[in-house]
Structure formats: C-alpha cells, structure tokens
C-alpha cells in the first residue's frame, strides 16, 4: 500500500509543473485525495484536495487560480497542475489519501524549486 509522487523539479518563476501521484495496493477511487507541501523551516500545509468522484475541489487561497487538482480513477493517479509558479511555491510536495476525517496515507514527497 503506497503512494508514489513524481514530477517535481526546478523551474523558473512563471513556469509550470505537473505533479503525479500513483497509488498502488489501495482502493483509490473510494477516497478523497490531496496535496500538501512543506517549505524549509515551515510546517506542512494543505494545498488542494479532490473528492472521490472528482466533482469537488478545494484549494488553499495562495494557489487558487494557478493550481488545478485532478484525478484519473482508472489509472489510480491524482495530479496537481501548477501554473504561474512563484518562488514561494518552493517546497516538498506530498500527496495523501484521506480516510474519514484524517489524512492517513502519505507519499514520499517530490521537490519543487522555483527560481526567481
């Protein structure tokens, strides 16, 4: 049972990246999925989440209009399309699966670095 995040990298401010998170060994389609990030010296923060049908999406205020979360239940994968990236988006990004009211299963993280 694991989540495998990928797609991070180094990009200039204003650029784009697409993160992917592939789930294995879990009933992916039944769970809310989310993305979190943790910048150096800061606590992990919520970025976005998506309902199991994909019908509902939620974003932290700082990424609204720039990031889009989506999922493909047939591929057991959740995505985070990040556009208009800013240096303050630099962080390790984690995908997670929610069980009830708790985020219980976490991926290993992928580094996103945005240069100014």
OpenMM code with the backbone's topology and positions (N, CA, C; nanometers):
from openmm import Vec3, app, unit

residues = "UNK UNK UNK UNK UNK UNK UNK UNK UNK UNK UNK UNK UNK UNK UNK UNK UNK UNK UNK UNK UNK UNK UNK UNK UNK UNK UNK UNK UNK UNK UNK UNK UNK UNK UNK UNK UNK UNK UNK UNK UNK UNK UNK UNK UNK UNK UNK UNK UNK UNK UNK UNK UNK UNK UNK UNK UNK UNK UNK UNK UNK UNK UNK UNK UNK UNK UNK UNK UNK UNK UNK UNK UNK UNK UNK UNK UNK UNK UNK UNK UNK UNK UNK UNK UNK UNK UNK UNK UNK UNK UNK UNK UNK UNK UNK UNK UNK UNK UNK UNK UNK UNK UNK UNK UNK UNK UNK UNK UNK UNK UNK UNK UNK UNK UNK UNK".split()
positions = [
    Vec3(0.0861, -0.1175, 0.0000),
    Vec3(0.0000, 0.0000, 0.0000),
    Vec3(0.0898, 0.1226, 0.0000),
    Vec3(0.0860, 0.1979, -0.1102),
    Vec3(0.1724, 0.3148, -0.1138),
    Vec3(0.1246, 0.4164, -0.2158),
    Vec3(0.1731, 0.5399, -0.1940),
    Vec3(0.1522, 0.6493, -0.2868),
    Vec3(0.2897, 0.6929, -0.3365),
    Vec3(0.3040, 0.7064, -0.4655),
    Vec3(0.4331, 0.7420, -0.5255),
    Vec3(0.4182, 0.8730, -0.6011),
    Vec3(0.4780, 0.9790, -0.5475),
    Vec3(0.4705, 1.1105, -0.6107),
    Vec3(0.5885, 1.1317, -0.7048),
    Vec3(0.5628, 1.2040, -0.8116),
    Vec3(0.6678, 1.2354, -0.9080),
    Vec3(0.6336, 1.3644, -0.9809),
    Vec3(0.7297, 1.4138, -1.0580),
    Vec3(0.7044, 1.5307, -1.1411),
    Vec3(0.7660, 1.6597, -1.0916),
    Vec3(0.8267, 1.6561, -0.9750),
    Vec3(0.8899, 1.7773, -0.9242),
    Vec3(1.0140, 1.8134, -1.0039),
    Vec3(1.0687, 1.9307, -0.9750),
    Vec3(1.1886, 1.9732, -1.0447),
    Vec3(1.2181, 2.1189, -1.0203),
    Vec3(1.3099, 2.1704, -1.0993),
    Vec3(1.3496, 2.3108, -1.0920),
    Vec3(1.2883, 2.3857, -1.2087),
    Vec3(1.2217, 2.4962, -1.1787),
    Vec3(1.1561, 2.5747, -1.2828),
    Vec3(1.1711, 2.7221, -1.2495),
    Vec3(1.1715, 2.8052, -1.3519),
    Vec3(1.1788, 2.9493, -1.3289),
    Vec3(1.0417, 3.0033, -1.2894),
    Vec3(1.0421, 3.1128, -1.2194),
    Vec3(0.9174, 3.1788, -1.1826),
    Vec3(0.8334, 3.2042, -1.3073),
    Vec3(0.7050, 3.1769, -1.2957),
    Vec3(0.6148, 3.1907, -1.4091),
    Vec3(0.5967, 3.0618, -1.4876),
    Vec3(0.6793, 2.9634, -1.4586),
    Vec3(0.6717, 2.8364, -1.5293),
    Vec3(0.5667, 2.7434, -1.4724),
    Vec3(0.5650, 2.6228, -1.5264),
    Vec3(0.4644, 2.5231, -1.4882),
    Vec3(0.5288, 2.3879, -1.4604),
    Vec3(0.4635, 2.3132, -1.3744),
    Vec3(0.4985, 2.1743, -1.3489),
    Vec3(0.3707, 2.0964, -1.3264),
    Vec3(0.3759, 1.9682, -1.3565),
    Vec3(0.2635, 1.8802, -1.3284),
    Vec3(0.3107, 1.7662, -1.2400),
    Vec3(0.2566, 1.7598, -1.1217),
    Vec3(0.2888, 1.6517, -1.0294),
    Vec3(0.1904, 1.5373, -1.0481),
    Vec3(0.2410, 1.4161, -1.0298),
    Vec3(0.1569, 1.2978, -1.0354),
    Vec3(0.1756, 1.2178, -0.9072),
    Vec3(0.0716, 1.1471, -0.8697),
    Vec3(0.0785, 1.0599, -0.7525),
    Vec3(0.0043, 0.9317, -0.7868),
    Vec3(0.0790, 0.8250, -0.7980),
    Vec3(0.0218, 0.6958, -0.8338),
    Vec3(0.0019, 0.6118, -0.7088),
    Vec3(-0.1164, 0.5550, -0.6968),
    Vec3(-0.1490, 0.4722, -0.5813),
    Vec3(-0.1448, 0.3249, -0.6189),
    Vec3(-0.0939, 0.2457, -0.5293),
    Vec3(-0.0925, 0.1018, -0.5510),
    Vec3(-0.1312, 0.0318, -0.4217),
    Vec3(-0.2040, -0.0754, -0.4373),
    Vec3(-0.2427, -0.1528, -0.3205),
    Vec3(-0.3537, -0.0915, -0.2386),
    Vec3(-0.4203, 0.0111, -0.2931),
    Vec3(-0.5297, 0.0754, -0.2216),
    Vec3(-0.6507, 0.0852, -0.3123),
    Vec3(-0.7679, 0.0997, -0.2492),
    Vec3(-0.8895, 0.1233, -0.3255),
    Vec3(-0.8962, 0.2728, -0.3529),
    Vec3(-0.8267, 0.3145, -0.4541),
    Vec3(-0.8030, 0.4562, -0.4808),
    Vec3(-0.9323, 0.5348, -0.4995),
    Vec3(-1.0247, 0.4830, -0.5767),
    Vec3(-1.1409, 0.5595, -0.6199),
    Vec3(-1.2377, 0.5905, -0.5067),
    Vec3(-1.2214, 0.5278, -0.3917),
    Vec3(-1.3159, 0.5489, -0.2823),
    Vec3(-1.2751, 0.6606, -0.1876),
    Vec3(-1.1610, 0.7214, -0.2113),
    Vec3(-1.1055, 0.8153, -0.1138),
    Vec3(-1.0834, 0.9549, -0.1702),
    Vec3(-1.0976, 1.0510, -0.0813),
    Vec3(-1.0546, 1.1867, -0.1102),
    Vec3(-0.9018, 1.1868, -0.1165),
    Vec3(-0.8468, 1.2549, -0.2152),
    Vec3(-0.7019, 1.2661, -0.2312),
    Vec3(-0.6615, 1.4122, -0.2196),
    Vec3(-0.5407, 1.4336, -0.1738),
    Vec3(-0.4956, 1.5712, -0.1560),
    Vec3(-0.3471, 1.5875, -0.1795),
    Vec3(-0.3096, 1.7142, -0.1897),
    Vec3(-0.1692, 1.7521, -0.1985),
    Vec3(-0.1379, 1.8488, -0.0838),
    Vec3(-0.0230, 1.8292, -0.0257),
    Vec3(0.0292, 1.9157, 0.0789),
    Vec3(0.1703, 1.9568, 0.0390),
    Vec3(0.2237, 2.0559, 0.1064),
    Vec3(0.3624, 2.0956, 0.0805),
    Vec3(0.4281, 2.1422, 0.2104),
    Vec3(0.5592, 2.1285, 0.2121),
    Vec3(0.6359, 2.1725, 0.3276),
    Vec3(0.7617, 2.2430, 0.2794),
    Vec3(0.7677, 2.3704, 0.3103),
    Vec3(0.8849, 2.4509, 0.2769),
    Vec3(0.9862, 2.4409, 0.3906),
    Vec3(1.1133, 2.4675, 0.3612),
    Vec3(1.2168, 2.4590, 0.4656),
    Vec3(1.1832, 2.5473, 0.5850),
    Vec3(1.1876, 2.4888, 0.7025),
    Vec3(1.1632, 2.5645, 0.8235),
    Vec3(1.0180, 2.5937, 0.8530),
    Vec3(0.9284, 2.5385, 0.7712),
    Vec3(0.7856, 2.5642, 0.7905),
    Vec3(0.7110, 2.4335, 0.8116),
    Vec3(0.5901, 2.4473, 0.8638),
    Vec3(0.5069, 2.3297, 0.8828),
    Vec3(0.4437, 2.2873, 0.7501),
    Vec3(0.4086, 2.1611, 0.7441),
    Vec3(0.3396, 2.1113, 0.6266),
    Vec3(0.2042, 2.1800, 0.6154),
    Vec3(0.1673, 2.2216, 0.4945),
    Vec3(0.0402, 2.2900, 0.4747),
    Vec3(-0.0411, 2.2244, 0.3639),
    Vec3(-0.1704, 2.2368, 0.3780),
    Vec3(-0.2639, 2.1869, 0.2777),
    Vec3(-0.2542, 2.2716, 0.1521),
    Vec3(-0.2582, 2.2053, 0.0353),
    Vec3(-0.2568, 2.2759, -0.0918),
    Vec3(-0.3894, 2.2589, -0.1653),
    Vec3(-0.4318, 2.1346, -0.1825),
    Vec3(-0.5532, 2.1091, -0.2598),
    Vec3(-0.6049, 1.9694, -0.2283),
    Vec3(-0.7344, 1.9504, -0.2498),
    Vec3(-0.7932, 1.8176, -0.2364),
    Vec3(-0.9023, 1.8003, -0.3404),
    Vec3(-0.9365, 1.6745, -0.3650),
    Vec3(-1.0379, 1.6433, -0.4648),
    Vec3(-1.1206, 1.5263, -0.4144),
    Vec3(-1.2508, 1.5338, -0.4355),
    Vec3(-1.3407, 1.4287, -0.3910),
    Vec3(-1.3195, 1.3024, -0.4734),
    Vec3(-1.3774, 1.1915, -0.4258),
    Vec3(-1.3516, 1.0642, -0.4933),
    Vec3(-1.4099, 1.0607, -0.6339),
    Vec3(-1.5129, 1.1414, -0.6599),
    Vec3(-1.5686, 1.1469, -0.7952),
    Vec3(-1.4980, 1.2495, -0.8813),
    Vec3(-1.4214, 1.3381, -0.8170),
    Vec3(-1.3604, 1.4477, -0.8906),
    Vec3(-1.4504, 1.5695, -0.9033),
    Vec3(-1.5700, 1.5611, -0.8474),
    Vec3(-1.6668, 1.6697, -0.8643),
    Vec3(-1.6362, 1.7899, -0.7750),
    Vec3(-1.5690, 1.7681, -0.6647),
    Vec3(-1.5414, 1.8767, -0.5709),
    Vec3(-1.3909, 1.8941, -0.5532),
    Vec3(-1.3463, 2.0187, -0.5615),
    Vec3(-1.2064, 2.0525, -0.5454),
    Vec3(-1.1945, 2.1658, -0.4432),
    Vec3(-1.0891, 2.1603, -0.3650),
    Vec3(-1.0645, 2.2637, -0.2659),
    Vec3(-0.9175, 2.3043, -0.2746),
    Vec3(-0.8927, 2.4349, -0.2554),
    Vec3(-0.7573, 2.4882, -0.2675),
    Vec3(-0.7289, 2.5852, -0.1537),
    Vec3(-0.6043, 2.5879, -0.1132),
    Vec3(-0.5635, 2.6939, -0.0243),
    Vec3(-0.5616, 2.8245, -0.1031),
    Vec3(-0.5866, 2.9335, -0.0358),
    Vec3(-0.6061, 3.0617, -0.1034),
    Vec3(-0.4886, 3.1008, -0.1921),
    Vec3(-0.3680, 3.0714, -0.1487),
    Vec3(-0.2491, 3.1188, -0.2198),
    Vec3(-0.2281, 3.0527, -0.3557),
    Vec3(-0.2969, 2.9419, -0.3823),
    Vec3(-0.2774, 2.8735, -0.5107),
    Vec3(-0.4014, 2.8791, -0.5997),
    Vec3(-0.5100, 2.9356, -0.5512),
    Vec3(-0.6322, 2.9434, -0.6307),
    Vec3(-0.6074, 3.0182, -0.7602),
    Vec3(-0.6567, 2.9619, -0.8696),
    Vec3(-0.6386, 3.0234, -0.9994),
    Vec3(-0.5078, 2.9877, -1.0673),
    Vec3(-0.4175, 2.9244, -0.9932),
    Vec3(-0.2880, 2.8854, -1.0509),
    Vec3(-0.2703, 2.7337, -1.0537),
    Vec3(-0.3203, 2.6646, -0.9522),
    Vec3(-0.3060, 2.5194, -0.9422),
    Vec3(-0.4397, 2.4526, -0.9706),
    Vec3(-0.4326, 2.3342, -1.0297),
    Vec3(-0.5526, 2.2547, -1.0544),
    Vec3(-0.5259, 2.1103, -1.0153),
    Vec3(-0.6114, 2.0582, -0.9298),
    Vec3(-0.6017, 1.9176, -0.8912),
    Vec3(-0.6996, 1.8362, -0.9758),
    Vec3(-0.6589, 1.7172, -1.0135),
    Vec3(-0.7467, 1.6296, -1.0907),
    Vec3(-0.7101, 1.4850, -1.0579),
    Vec3(-0.7945, 1.3941, -1.1017),
    Vec3(-0.7672, 1.2530, -1.0745),
    Vec3(-0.8174, 1.1685, -1.1893),
    Vec3(-0.7533, 1.0542, -1.2065),
    Vec3(-0.7950, 0.9547, -1.3035),
    Vec3(-0.8083, 0.8240, -1.2260),
    Vec3(-0.9291, 0.7892, -1.1906),
    Vec3(-0.9501, 0.6704, -1.1077),
    Vec3(-0.9146, 0.5415, -1.1816),
    Vec3(-0.9237, 0.5432, -1.3130),
    Vec3(-0.8865, 0.4245, -1.3910),
    Vec3(-0.7364, 0.3980, -1.3824),
    Vec3(-0.6590, 0.5051, -1.3606),
    Vec3(-0.5137, 0.4929, -1.3511),
    Vec3(-0.4637, 0.5019, -1.2073),
    Vec3(-0.5575, 0.5126, -1.1128),
    Vec3(-0.5189, 0.5259, -0.9712),
    Vec3(-0.4191, 0.6388, -0.9509),
    Vec3(-0.4442, 0.7506, -1.0147),
    Vec3(-0.3489, 0.8612, -1.0120),
    Vec3(-0.4195, 0.9940, -0.9871),
    Vec3(-0.3560, 1.0754, -0.9049),
    Vec3(-0.4023, 1.2121, -0.8823),
    Vec3(-0.2930, 1.3067, -0.9302),
    Vec3(-0.3337, 1.4200, -0.9844),
    Vec3(-0.2410, 1.5152, -1.0450),
    Vec3(-0.2533, 1.6516, -0.9778),
    Vec3(-0.1475, 1.7282, -0.9893),
    Vec3(-0.1511, 1.8683, -0.9498),
    Vec3(-0.0817, 1.9486, -1.0586),
    Vec3(-0.1611, 2.0188, -1.1377),
    Vec3(-0.1070, 2.1065, -1.2407),
    Vec3(-0.0784, 2.2419, -1.1769),
    Vec3(0.0467, 2.2831, -1.1844),
    Vec3(0.0885, 2.4080, -1.1204),
    Vec3(0.1366, 2.5055, -1.2269),
    Vec3(0.0653, 2.6142, -1.2411),
    Vec3(0.0994, 2.7177, -1.3382),
    Vec3(0.1380, 2.8464, -1.2657),
    Vec3(0.2010, 2.9362, -1.3388),
    Vec3(0.2411, 3.0662, -1.2835),
    Vec3(0.3134, 3.0484, -1.1501),
    Vec3(0.4074, 2.9593, -1.1483),
    Vec3(0.4765, 2.9280, -1.0238),
    Vec3(0.5560, 3.0466, -0.9715),
    Vec3(0.5613, 3.0560, -0.8397),
    Vec3(0.6307, 3.1635, -0.7705),
    Vec3(0.7398, 3.1031, -0.6812),
    Vec3(0.8415, 3.1813, -0.6492),
    Vec3(0.9454, 3.1296, -0.5587),
    Vec3(0.8881, 3.0786, -0.4262),
    Vec3(0.7806, 3.1389, -0.3792),
    Vec3(0.7213, 3.0940, -0.2528),
    Vec3(0.6486, 2.9610, -0.2646),
    Vec3(0.6374, 2.9081, -0.3848),
    Vec3(0.5814, 2.7730, -0.4025),
    Vec3(0.6875, 2.6650, -0.3808),
    Vec3(0.8113, 2.7065, -0.3648),
    Vec3(0.9186, 2.6102, -0.3416),
    Vec3(0.8938, 2.5310, -0.2143),
    Vec3(0.8933, 2.3988, -0.2283),
    Vec3(0.8637, 2.3106, -0.1149),
    Vec3(0.8749, 2.1659, -0.1605),
    Vec3(0.8700, 2.0779, -0.0649),
    Vec3(0.8487, 1.9363, -0.0951),
    Vec3(0.6978, 1.9141, -0.0968),
    Vec3(0.6498, 1.8564, -0.2045),
    Vec3(0.5066, 1.8334, -0.2213),
    Vec3(0.4750, 1.6868, -0.1948),
    Vec3(0.3704, 1.6663, -0.1158),
    Vec3(0.3285, 1.5323, -0.0770),
    Vec3(0.1848, 1.5086, -0.1200),
    Vec3(0.1576, 1.3898, -0.1695),
    Vec3(0.0198, 1.3506, -0.1913),
    Vec3(-0.0259, 1.2681, -0.0712),
    Vec3(-0.1553, 1.2678, -0.0505),
    Vec3(-0.2092, 1.1978, 0.0654),
    Vec3(-0.3499, 1.1490, 0.0366),
    Vec3(-0.3889, 1.0483, 0.1109),
    Vec3(-0.5227, 0.9904, 0.0985),
    Vec3(-0.5954, 1.0080, 0.2304),
    Vec3(-0.7195, 1.0539, 0.2210),
    Vec3(-0.7957, 1.0771, 0.3425),
    Vec3(-0.8886, 0.9605, 0.3722),
    Vec3(-0.8884, 0.9206, 0.4978),
    Vec3(-0.9763, 0.8152, 0.5451),
    Vec3(-1.0614, 0.8742, 0.6562),
    Vec3(-1.1877, 0.9003, 0.6267),
    Vec3(-1.2721, 0.9686, 0.7239),
    Vec3(-1.2297, 1.1133, 0.7340),
    Vec3(-1.1961, 1.1579, 0.8539),
    Vec3(-1.1556, 1.2961, 0.8735),
    Vec3(-1.0039, 1.3122, 0.8818),
    Vec3(-0.9313, 1.2046, 0.8638),
    Vec3(-0.7865, 1.2102, 0.8793),
    Vec3(-0.7129, 1.1759, 0.7499),
    Vec3(-0.6006, 1.2438, 0.7297),
    Vec3(-0.5113, 1.2108, 0.6199),
    Vec3(-0.4184, 1.1009, 0.6712),
    Vec3(-0.4387, 0.9801, 0.6211),
    Vec3(-0.3712, 0.8658, 0.6829),
    Vec3(-0.2577, 0.8081, 0.6011),
    Vec3(-0.2659, 0.8153, 0.4708),
    Vec3(-0.1638, 0.7550, 0.3857),
    Vec3(-0.0919, 0.8650, 0.3097),
    Vec3(0.0410, 0.8659, 0.3193),
    Vec3(0.1202, 0.9723, 0.2594),
    Vec3(0.2217, 0.9167, 0.1604),
    Vec3(0.2459, 0.9936, 0.0545),
    Vec3(0.3519, 0.9607, -0.0388),
    Vec3(0.4852, 1.0103, 0.0148),
    Vec3(0.5912, 0.9861, -0.0615),
    Vec3(0.7251, 1.0160, -0.0126),
    Vec3(0.7681, 1.1602, -0.0386),
    Vec3(0.6960, 1.2326, -0.1181),
    Vec3(0.7298, 1.3716, -0.1453),
    Vec3(0.8122, 1.3898, -0.2708),
    Vec3(0.7913, 1.5018, -0.3367),
    Vec3(0.8696, 1.5374, -0.4543),
    Vec3(0.9052, 1.6855, -0.4439),
    Vec3(1.0312, 1.7179, -0.4710),
    Vec3(1.0809, 1.8544, -0.4511),
    Vec3(1.0430, 1.9433, -0.5686),
    Vec3(0.9881, 2.0584, -0.5367),
    Vec3(0.9607, 2.1621, -0.6359),
    Vec3(1.0410, 2.2857, -0.5971),
    Vec3(1.1239, 2.3325, -0.6879),
    Vec3(1.2049, 2.4511, -0.6634),
    Vec3(1.1775, 2.5528, -0.7726),
    Vec3(1.1364, 2.6715, -0.7312),
    Vec3(1.1054, 2.7781, -0.8257),
    Vec3(1.2082, 2.8893, -0.8080),
    Vec3(1.2829, 2.9161, -0.9125),
    Vec3(1.3863, 3.0197, -0.9053),
    Vec3(1.3306, 3.1535, -0.9525),
    Vec3(1.3821, 3.2595, -0.8935),
    Vec3(1.3333, 3.3936, -0.9286),
    Vec3(1.4125, 3.4529, -1.0435),
] * unit.nanometer
topology = app.Topology()
chain = topology.addChain("A")
for resn in residues:
    res = topology.addResidue(resn, chain)
    for name in ("N", "CA", "C"):
        topology.addAtom(name, app.Element.getBySymbol(name[0]), res)
